[in-house]
Amino acid sequence: MKTYPSISRNFVEFEAYVFDKLDGSNTRFEWTKKKGWYKFGTRHRLFDETDPVFGTAIPLFHNTWAQALADIAKKERYEEMTVFLEFWGPNSFAGNHNPADQKTLTLFDVAPYKQGLLGPKDFLKLFGHLDIAKFLGRHHWTRGFVDRIYDGASGLEHGFEGVIGKSKEGRHDLIMRKAKSKQWIDKVKSQYSAEEAEKLINS
């Protein structure tokens, strides 16, 4: 099952499609033309409906996403596809979830078989009419832009955690960078050990 790539910490300046970075957990769902939706996982492991945290994501996915995404895969003649959705609730924070919350799955990336992640332009074209992570427009990704996200002074209507910037010109040369808000970082540092906080901030 395809895993989600790590986002580089190295700064690069580029023309970015910018999306809201939701504060939840990265989940993935795999489809094939022969088997349908048959494999489910977080970023690091597989799960099934017995999982105490992520088990509810499977029926939620089937009720809200499975048919629409399979229809697009068939229309595009994909043989296989992995989709990536943020699993989150109103009180989710830094990968932890309140069991009492009603959860949502929000699509943020798609990887057709042997194509890698779709570039943001193709992603918006094929999936932008669905409940995807909010697209915040195209922006020049500079240190100043990242600093404005950090300070909460960008003027963009993004969530508490920050934003993701993406660009892709060829088939595999995907650029992805993230910018997080100071408020989110400070909250992480106040609730976790220095080692745990550093890991979460860079995730």
C-alpha positions in Angstrom: 0.0 0.0 0.0 1.4 3.4 -1.0 2.6 5.5 1.9 2.4 9.2 2.0 5.8 10.9 1.3 7.6 12.9 3.9 7.5 16.7 3.3 11.0 18.1 3.1 12.1 20.6 5.7 14.5 22.3 3.2 13.3 25.7 2.1 12.7 26.3 -1.6 11.0 29.2 -3.3 8.3 28.2 -5.8 4.9 29.1 -7.2 2.6 27.1 -4.9 -0.9 25.9 -4.9 -1.7 26.5 -1.3 -4.2 24.3 0.7 -5.4 24.4 4.3 -3.5 22.0 6.6 -6.1 20.2 8.6 -5.2 19.1 12.2 -6.0 15.4 12.3 -4.5 12.1 11.2 -3.4 11.1 7.7 -5.4 8.1 6.6 -5.2 6.1 3.3 -7.6 3.9 1.4 -6.7 1.7 -1.5 -8.9 0.8 -4.5 -8.4 -1.6 -7.4 -10.6 -2.2 -10.3 -10.9 -5.9 -9.4 -11.2 -5.6 -5.6 -12.8 -2.2 -5.0 -11.9 -0.6 -1.6 -10.0 -3.3 0.3 -7.1 -1.9 2.3 -7.1 0.9 4.9 -4.3 2.5 6.9 -2.8 5.4 8.7 0.4 6.9 7.5 2.4 4.2 9.2 0.2 1.1 9.6 -2.9 -0.7 8.4 -6.1 -0.9 10.4 -9.5 -2.5 10.3 -12.9 -1.7 11.8 -11.8 -3.1 15.2 -9.2 -0.4 15.6 -10.2 1.7 18.7 -9.2 5.0 17.1 -9.5 4.6 13.4 -12.0 1.8 13.0 -14.9 4.2 12.5 -13.1 5.8 9.5 -13.9 2.7 7.4 -17.7 2.9 7.5 -17.5 6.7 7.4 -15.4 6.4 4.2 -17.8 4.0 2.6 -20.8 6.2 3.4 -19.3 9.5 2.2 -16.5 8.9 -0.2 -16.2 5.4 -1.7 -18.7 5.7 -4.6 -17.7 9.1 -5.8 -14.0 8.3 -5.8 -14.4 4.9 -7.4 -16.5 6.6 -10.2 -13.7 9.0 -10.9 -11.1 6.2 -10.9 -13.2 4.3 -13.5 -13.7 7.4 -15.6 -10.0 8.0 -15.7 -9.3 4.3 -16.4 -7.2 3.8 -13.3 -6.4 0.2 -12.5 -5.5 1.1 -8.9 -5.6 4.2 -6.7 -4.7 5.2 -3.2 -6.5 8.2 -1.7 -5.3 10.2 1.3 -7.9 11.8 3.7 -7.5 13.7 6.9 -9.5 12.1 9.8 -10.4 14.8 12.2 -13.0 16.1 14.6 -13.7 19.5 16.2 -11.4 18.7 19.1 -8.6 16.9 17.3 -5.2 18.2 18.0 -1.7 17.0 17.0 -2.9 13.6 16.0 -5.0 13.0 19.1 -8.8 12.7 18.8 -11.7 13.0 21.3 -13.7 9.7 21.1 -16.9 11.7 21.6 -16.4 13.9 18.5 -18.2 13.3 15.3 -15.4 12.7 12.8 -14.9 14.0 9.3 -12.8 12.7 6.4 -11.4 15.3 4.1 -9.6 14.5 0.9 -6.2 16.1 0.3 -4.2 13.9 -2.1 -4.7 11.1 -4.7 -2.1 8.7 -6.1 -3.1 6.7 -9.2 -1.0 3.5 -9.7 2.5 4.2 -10.9 1.8 8.0 -11.2 2.8 9.2 -7.8 0.7 11.9 -6.2 -1.3 13.9 -8.6 -0.1 17.4 -9.1 -2.3 20.1 -7.5 -3.6 21.3 -10.9 -4.8 17.8 -11.8 -6.1 17.1 -8.3 -8.3 20.2 -8.4 -9.5 19.4 -11.9 -10.6 15.9 -11.0 -11.5 16.2 -7.4 -12.0 19.9 -6.6 -15.8 19.6 -6.7 -15.6 17.2 -3.7 -15.0 17.9 0.0 -11.3 18.5 -0.3 -8.9 20.4 1.9 -9.7 24.1 1.3 -7.8 25.5 -1.7 -6.4 29.0 -0.8 -5.1 30.1 -4.2 -1.8 30.3 -5.8 1.0 32.1 -4.0 4.7 32.7 -4.3 6.2 30.5 -1.6 8.9 32.7 0.0 10.4 33.0 3.4 8.2 36.1 3.9 5.1 34.1 3.0 6.0 31.3 5.5 6.7 34.0 8.2 3.2 35.5 7.6 1.6 32.1 8.1 3.6 31.7 11.3 2.5 35.1 12.6 -1.1 34.7 11.5 -0.7 37.7 9.2 -1.1 36.0 5.8 -4.7 37.2 5.2 -5.6 33.6 4.2 -8.5 31.8 5.8 -6.6 28.7 6.9 -7.1 26.5 10.0 -5.2 26.5 13.3 -2.2 24.4 12.2 -1.2 26.2 9.0 -1.0 25.5 5.2 0.6 23.2 2.6 2.1 24.4 -0.6 2.3 22.1 -3.7 3.6 22.2 -7.2 4.2 19.6 -9.9 5.5 20.2 -13.4 6.4 16.6 -14.6 5.2 13.2 -13.7 7.2 12.7 -10.5 8.8 16.0 -9.6 6.4 17.0 -6.9 7.3 19.9 -4.6 5.5 20.0 -1.2 6.3 22.3 1.7 4.4 23.2 4.9 4.1 26.3 7.0 2.7 26.1 10.5 1.3 28.8 12.8 3.1 30.0 15.9 -0.2 29.5 17.9 -0.3 25.8 17.0 3.4 25.3 17.6 3.2 27.0 21.0 0.2 24.8 22.0 2.2 21.7 21.0 5.1 22.8 23.1 2.9 23.5 26.1 1.3 20.0 26.0 4.2 17.7 25.1 7.8 17.0 26.1 10.5 18.8 24.1 11.3 15.6 22.2 7.6 14.8 21.4 6.9 18.4 20.5 9.8 18.6 18.1 8.6 15.4 16.4 5.0 16.7 16.0 6.1 20.1 14.8 8.1 18.5 12.0 5.5 16.0 11.1 
